[in-house]
Amino acid sequence: QKTSVPVEGAYLAGFLERAEQIVQGTAQSVTDVQFDMVCSLLSDQKRSIYVIGGRMSDTLATYLSRHLRQVRGKIFHVPPHPEVWPEYLLRMRPRDILLVADFRRYQQSLATLATNAQRNRNVQIILLTDQWMSPIAANATEVLAVPIDNGTLWDCYTGAMALLEAIVTRVAETNWDQTKARIEAWDANRIKFGVDDEEI
């Protein structure tokens, strides 16, 4: 049973202070070696990258996939509906990457997807999870376990988001000339639907 510890003083300032502690805990939880390895895997353009998250954490997967699409090709955000997963499994090739965000109240469906991808498609799994570890860790090549408990009723994904922002930035900077050219081409081909600032 998750318990809530009251935030003392001004609520927003107190909450943000707890979020800062989560970010600091994330820096201690993920080693430089892990971070560099994950960035290297995601930068390898010979690999297709498939990304998916759980009921709440798919927001993180969406954020990551949208940014990576602007940096490099062969990025696929797997929809949350298991009915379409066989199509994505059939696309996967050996050494491709399946990045799964799965936090407590872990989803069995995601574990099944990861197991099938690893065993039947020879895909490498990158897992983003919490300190209690999703069962997917058993099949993962890399496990990024970050703190999420900030003492409130809700789990805090601030550390996970900061980590993903760092990963996206590092991947983009790995080959900046290529990234810059792709972003410029992306912007030049953006489809307009009558609203100048609308992004597709």
C-alpha positions in Angstrom: 0.0 0.0 0.0 1.5 3.3 -1.1 1.4 6.0 1.6 1.6 9.7 1.1 3.9 11.9 3.2 2.5 15.5 3.3 4.5 18.1 1.5 5.6 20.7 4.0 5.5 24.5 3.4 4.5 25.9 0.0 3.2 22.9 -1.9 4.7 23.6 -5.3 8.1 24.4 -4.0 8.1 21.4 -1.8 6.9 19.1 -4.6 9.6 20.4 -7.0 12.2 19.8 -4.3 11.1 16.2 -4.2 11.3 16.0 -8.0 14.8 17.4 -7.8 15.7 14.6 -5.4 14.2 12.1 -7.9 16.5 13.5 -10.7 19.5 13.3 -8.4 18.6 9.7 -7.6 18.4 9.0 -11.3 21.9 10.3 -11.9 23.1 7.9 -9.2 21.1 4.9 -10.5 22.3 5.0 -14.1 26.0 4.6 -14.6 28.0 6.4 -17.3 28.8 3.0 -18.8 25.0 2.1 -19.0 24.1 5.5 -20.4 26.9 5.4 -23.1 25.8 1.8 -24.1 22.2 2.7 -24.5 23.0 5.8 -26.5 25.3 3.7 -28.7 22.6 1.2 -29.4 20.0 3.8 -30.2 22.5 5.7 -32.5 23.3 2.6 -34.5 21.4 3.3 -37.7 21.7 -0.3 -38.9 19.1 -1.2 -36.2 15.4 -0.4 -36.2 14.2 0.9 -32.9 10.8 -0.1 -31.5 9.4 1.8 -28.5 6.4 1.1 -26.2 5.3 1.8 -22.7 2.5 0.9 -20.2 -0.8 2.5 -19.4 0.9 5.7 -18.0 4.5 5.2 -19.1 3.6 5.1 -22.8 3.7 8.9 -22.6 7.4 8.5 -22.1 7.7 6.2 -25.1 5.8 8.7 -27.2 8.1 11.5 -26.2 11.2 9.4 -27.0 10.0 8.1 -30.3 8.9 11.5 -31.6 12.2 13.0 -30.9 14.3 10.1 -32.2 12.3 10.2 -35.5 13.7 13.7 -36.1 17.2 12.5 -35.4 17.3 9.2 -37.4 15.2 6.8 -39.4 13.7 3.4 -38.6 11.9 4.5 -35.3 8.6 2.8 -34.6 6.3 3.6 -31.7 4.4 0.3 -31.1 0.7 1.0 -30.4 -0.7 0.0 -27.0 -3.2 -2.5 -28.6 -1.9 -6.2 -28.5 -4.1 -7.0 -31.5 -1.5 -5.2 -33.8 1.7 -6.4 -32.1 2.1 -9.5 -34.4 2.7 -7.1 -37.3 5.5 -5.3 -35.4 7.0 -8.6 -34.3 7.2 -9.7 -37.9 9.0 -6.5 -38.8 11.7 -7.0 -36.2 15.1 -8.3 -37.3 18.0 -9.7 -35.3 19.8 -7.0 -33.3 17.0 -4.5 -33.6 16.1 -2.7 -30.4 12.8 -2.9 -28.4 12.8 -0.2 -25.7 10.0 -0.8 -23.1 9.0 1.6 -20.3 7.3 -0.6 -17.6 6.8 0.7 -14.1 5.2 -0.9 -11.1 1.8 -2.3 -11.7 3.8 -4.0 -14.4 1.9 -5.2 -17.4 2.0 -8.8 -18.2 1.3 -8.1 -21.9 4.5 -6.0 -22.2 6.5 -8.9 -20.6 5.0 -11.3 -23.1 5.8 -8.9 -26.0 9.4 -8.5 -24.8 9.9 -12.3 -24.3 8.6 -13.0 -27.8 10.7 -10.3 -29.4 13.9 -11.5 -27.6 13.3 -15.3 -28.1 11.7 -15.4 -31.5 13.1 -12.4 -33.3 16.5 -12.1 -31.5 15.8 -8.5 -30.6 17.8 -6.7 -27.9 15.6 -5.3 -25.1 16.3 -2.0 -23.3 14.1 -1.7 -20.2 13.2 1.6 -18.5 11.8 0.7 -15.1 11.8 1.5 -11.4 14.0 0.2 -8.6 11.6 -2.7 -7.9 12.3 -4.0 -11.5 9.8 -5.0 -14.1 9.8 -8.8 -14.9 11.1 -7.8 -18.3 14.5 -7.3 -16.7 15.0 -11.1 -17.1 15.2 -10.7 -20.9 16.8 -7.2 -21.1 20.2 -6.4 -22.5 20.2 -3.1 -20.7 18.1 -2.1 -17.6 17.7 1.5 -16.6 16.1 1.4 -13.2 15.2 4.9 -11.9 13.6 6.1 -8.7 9.9 7.0 -8.9 8.7 7.3 -5.3 8.5 10.9 -4.1 6.3 10.2 -1.1 3.1 11.3 -2.7 0.1 9.3 -3.9 1.4 9.3 -7.5 4.7 7.9 -8.9 7.0 10.5 -10.2 8.4 10.1 -13.7 10.5 13.3 -13.6 13.8 11.3 -13.4 12.8 9.0 -16.2 11.9 12.0 -18.4 15.2 13.8 -17.6 17.0 10.6 -18.5 15.2 10.3 -21.8 16.0 13.9 -22.6 19.7 13.3 -22.0 19.6 10.2 -24.2 17.9 12.0 -27.1 20.4 14.9 -26.8 23.4 12.6 -26.8 22.1 10.5 -29.7 21.4 13.8 -31.7 24.9 15.0 -31.0 26.6 11.8 -31.9 26.5 12.8 -35.6 25.3 16.4 -35.5 25.8 17.1 -39.2 23.6 14.2 -40.1 21.0 15.2 -37.4 21.0 18.8 -38.6 20.4 17.8 -42.2 17.6 15.4 -41.2 15.8 18.1 -39.1 16.1 20.6 -41.9 14.7 18.1 -44.4 11.9 17.2 -41.9 10.9 20.8 -41.5 11.0 21.4 -45.2 8.6 18.5 -45.8 6.3 19.2 -42.9 2.7 19.1 -44.1 0.5 22.1 -43.4 -3.2 21.9 -42.7 -4.0 25.6 -42.6 -2.4 26.4 -39.2 1.1 27.7 -39.5 2.3 26.5 -36.1 0.7 23.1 -36.3 3.2 20.2 -36.0 2.6 16.8 -37.5 
